[in-house]
Amino acid sequence: MKPGEIQSANAQVSIIIPTYNESQNILKILKSIQDYLPKNTKTQTIVVDDNSPDGTGRLVEEYMENVRKITNNTIQVIHRKTKDGLSSAILKGIQFATGNTIVVMDSDLSHPASLLPKMIDALKHPKCDIVVASRYVRGGGIVGWTRKRKLLSKIATMIAKRGLGVSVKDPMSGFFAFKKPVIQGLSFDAIGYKMLLEILVKAKNAHVTEIPYTFTNREFGKSKLDAKTIFDYVKAVWRLYRYGNQAAKEEKRKSVSFLSKAGRFYSIGAVGLGINYLVSSLFTGVVSNLWYLHATIIGIAVSMSSNFILNKIWTFEDRNFEAKYAVPQYAKFMAFSSLGALAQLGMVFVLVDYYKMDYPISLVLAVATSALSNFILNKKLTFKQKVWS
């Protein structure tokens, strides 16, 4: 980036595209943006490249020499020396953005530039501060993901919604736009890949609009999802939880406290479902070839144990792990969880066989009832807390 180059554009909209090894995609997305941007809108596209070994940043330099002076879309590139993560790249782009409207999107063509006019137009409404391109509202979808990837996304989304109190249906989206004043005065941790989630948690009074879109998995290049990404997400959620917990200490309404703990309890239940699936899968083909029922039993035991530890630390904020204290709690937790499972089976049987209710509806009612009773019993009897507090 040449000194003063970013400041040369007096844009209405700034589009930030973080990149790392996206040489096969970057020119296509830049051309697509140019094709779909509103002709009467002055825009600034900022590519933030983390020193890509495949020369992504250099390609952008060459491309922008041909288009910078003949269009309303000024293209610039910021070269960072190291790979410092997606969120920090977005923040770097925001530092140099001149537009009042900020758009963040990926460079791998999974985010369609055809949605940009609709997102920019939505932000013109006075009661709209953030626009989220959503996979999980009516009309949205995902193409090209494996079942495992979809499951991980659903679990991560549920943790964000229940554990952090976020009401947006797709808080994990990487395709979003916002009015720049929304983030003024906020301090960001910039951990991992989910910048939108941090904005949603910290910009409490922002009005959010979700627009459906279909996420299409990349055709070229390598996905950035790996174990480090998952670890960074867990770390980011923990920090955001602590941020929210500080505000929660000032919240006096009992209903808010109750619902907050219930949300955390259900979020951990979703994590337990993922652990159950992974452990059961390991014992049916990777670690050993156990009979599937035996593998399922091991998966249930491991997930229930992990649920106990996570609920003890996070939901009920109890960090006393002395044996004389924790072992009785563990026994009660396992007992209530087992009773909840049996109650769920019994309720489904009664609703389907005696009341002739459809199985899906019966299952939802049974799961909701058993989960609520499980939470209340553990809150009152296992962790010795008042129910409505």
N, C-alpha and C positions, 0 to 999 in steps of 0.2 A: 504494500500500500504506500503510495507516494504521500508525502506530507501535504496536508490540506485538501487531499482529493475528496474525502468523504464530505467535507463541509461545502463543496462546490454545488451540491444539489439542494434546492429548497423544495423538498418533496412534501406531498400530502400524505402519502402512504409509504412506509418503509417495510420491505420484505426481507426477513432474515433467514438465510439458508446455511446451517452448519454443515461442513463436509469433512470427510476423512476417507480417502481412497474411493472416490465416486467419479473417476474419469470416464466411465462408461455411461454415466447418467447425467452429469452436470450440464452439458450443453443442451441436451434434450429438454430438461426442466426449465432452463433459462429461455429457450425458444418458445416453450409452451406458455410460460408466464407472459412473454411478450404478446403472444397471440390472443390471450384471454383478458388482459388488463383493460379496464375501461379507457377508451381513447382520450377522454377529457380529464383524466386523473394523472397528475404528475407523481411518478413513483420512483423509488430508490430501492434497488435490489442489492443487498449486502451479503456476499458470500464470505463466511468465516471458516477458513481452512486451517486444519491442525497439522500443517507440514506433511501433507499426504505424500507417501513414497511414490504413488503412481502419477504424480504431477497434476493433480486436480486443480490446484491454485494457478499453476502456470497456464493451463488450458483456459481458465476464466480470463486471465490477463490478455491472452491472445484474442479471445472472442470479444471482449469489451472494447478493444481498439476499433473494431469494425462497427459497433452499434451505438457507442456512447453518445455520439454527436448527432445522430439522425432520428432518435426516438425520444418519447417522453419518459422512458424508463432508463434512468441512469444506473449503470452496473458498476459496482466496486468490489474489491476483494481485500480482506484482512488476512494477512499471513501470520499465524501464530507459530511459535518455534516448537511447541510440544503438543501432544495429544492430552488436553486437559479436561475433556468431557463435554457433553452436549450442552448442559445447562450453563456452564461458564462461557461457552461459545455464544450462546444466545444473549447472555448479559453483555458480552463484549460487543456484539452487534447493536444492542440497544444503546450503548454508550455513544455510538456514532450515528444513530438514526436521527434524521431531521424531521421525519413525518410525525404527525399527531396520532396516526393510526399505525400500529405495529402488527405485522403478520409474521407468524413463524411456521415454517413448513420444511419437510424433509426433501432431500435432493434425489431420492431413489425412485421417483415417479409413483410412489404409493399414495401420495397426496395430489389429487387432480387439480391442476391450475384452473380448470373450468369452473371451480367453486369460488374462486377469488372475487368475482363481481358481486355474488350474493353475500359473501361475508363482509365485504367492504360496505355494501349498501345497508346491511343490518346494523352496522355500527353508527350509521348516521342518525338512528333513532335516539332521542335524548335519554330514554330509559334502558339503553343497552350499553354496557361497558365492556363486556367480553363476549366474543363469539367463538363457540367450540364446534369444529367439524366433528360430528359424532357418528360412531359406528353402531351405537346402541339405542338410538331413538328410532321411531318408526320411519322406515325408508332407508335406513343405514344398513351396512353389512360389511362382511370381510370375505375376500376371495384369495385362495391360495395358501391359507394357513393349515398346519396339521392340527389334529385334535388336541395334542399336547400343548401346542402354542395357544390355542383358543382357551384351554383350561387355565393355563397360567395367567392369561390376560383377565379372565373372569375373576380369578382369585385375587389378583392385584387390584382390580376395580372394586371388588367387595370390601377389601381391607381399607381402601381409600374412603369409600362411602360410609361404611359403618364405623371404622375406627377413628376417622378424622372428621366425621360429621359433614362430609361434602355431599350435596344433593344432586350435583350434575351427574348425568347418566354415564358419561364417558370422560372422567377426570384424568384418564391416562392418555388422552389423545395428544399427539405431537403436532397436530394441525389446528392452529387457533389464531385469533386476532384480538387485540384489545386497544383501548384508548390509552395513550401514553401516561396521562395523569393518574390512571388507576394505580400504578406502581410507585408513584412518587412518595418518598419518605419510607419505603419498605426496605428492609435488609434481607438479602437472600443468601442461603447456604450454598446454592449452586452445586448440589450433589446429584450425580447420576443423570438420568435421561428425562425426568418428568418435571419440567419447568412449570407446566400448566398447573399441576397439583399444588405446587408451592404458592403460586399466585392465588389460586382459589382459596387456600387455607388462610392466607395472610390478608387478602383484600376482602374482608368480611362482608362489606356492604355493597359489593359490586353486583350489578344486574347482568345475568348471564343468559344468552340465547344459544340454543343448540340447533345446528343445521345438519340434516342427515347427509352422509356420503358413504360410498363404498370404498373401503381400503383394499387395494390390490397389492399383493405381495411382490417384492422386487423381482425383476427378471435378470438383472445384471448386478454383479458385486456380491459382497458377503454381508449377511445380517450382523448387526452389532450386539444382538442378544446373546449373552454368555453368563457364566457364573458371577463374574464381577458386576455385571449389570443388575442381577438379582440382589446381590449383597448391597450394592449402592442404593437400591430401592428400599430395602429394609432399613438401612441406615437413615435414609431421607425421611421415611415414615416415622421413625423413632424421634428424630429431631422435630418434625412437625407436630408430633403428638405432644412432646414436651413444651413446644411453643403454645399449643392450644391448651395444655394443662395449666399453664400459668394463668391464662385468661379464665379458665374454668374455676380456679380457686377463688376468683372474685364473684363467681356466679352463685347466687343464693337460692335460686329456685330449685326445689327438690326434684321436680319433674325432669329438669335438664340433666342433673346428676344421674338420675336413674336411667334415662335414655342413653346417656353417654356410656355408662358401664355396660348396658345391654348391647349397644352397638359394638363395643370392643369384644364382648363375649361371643357374639355371632360372627365377628370377623375372624376370631381365632378358630371358631368352628369351621369356617371356610378353609383356613390354612390346614386344619386337621384333615379335611377331606382330601386335600392335595397330598399330604404326607401319607395318608392311608393308601392312596392310589399308587404313589411311587414305591412305597415299601412292599406292597402286595405284588407289584410288577417285578421288583427285584427278585423276590423269592419264588417267582414262577418262571424264571428263565435266565436271569443274570447271575445271581449269587448261587442259586440252587434250583432244582426242578421239583419243588414241593407241590403236592396236590393243591389245587387252587383254593379249596376251603381252608386248608391249614395256612396257606400264605395270607388269606384274607384275615384270619384270626390274628396273625402276627401284625398285620397292618393296622387292625383295629386297636390292638394293645399299645403299639408304638404311638399312634395318633392320639389316643386318649391320654397317654402319659405326657406327650408334648403339650396337649391342650391344658393339662393341669398346671404345668410349669409356666406356660405363657399367661394363663389366666391369673395365676397366683401373683406373678410379677407385674403384668400390665393392667388387667381388668380390675383386680382387687388391691393392687399396690401393696402386696404383702411380701416382704423380702426375707422373712425369717425362715431359714431352711434347716434349723436344728431338728434332728431326727424325732425327738419327743413331741415336736410341734407339727412338723411337716408330714410325718408318716400317717397319723390319724386323718389329716386333711386329705391326703392322697387316697386313703381307703374310702372315705366318704364321697370324694369326687368320682371315683371309679364306680361306686355303688349307685350313686344318683344317675350317672351316665348310662349305666346298664339298665336301670329301671326306666329311664327315659326311652331307651331303644325298645324295651318290651312294651311300654305304654303306646309308643308310636305304632308298633305292629298290631296291637290289640285294637286301637282306634281305627286304623285302616280296615281291619277285618270287619268290625261292627258297621262302619259307614257303608262299606261296599256290599256286604252280605245281608245286612238287616235293613238298611235304609236305602239300598239300591242307588247309592250315589256314585258318580263317575270316579274311576280310580285316580286320575290326576288331581281332581279337586280334593278327594279324600286324603291323598298323600300330602298335599300342601297344608291342609288343615291339621293333619296329624303332626307333621314336622314343626309347624308353628307352635302348636300347643305344647309338644314335648320340649321344644327349645326354650320356651318361656318358663315352663315349670322347672326345667333343669337349671336355668339361670337363677330363679328365685330361691330354690332349695339350696343351691351352692352358696348363694350370697348370704342367706340367713344362717344355715346350719354348718356349712363347711368353713366359711371365712368370717363368720360371726359379725356380720354387718346388718344394719337395719335395712329392711327391704326397700322402703320408700325414702331413699336418701342418696 
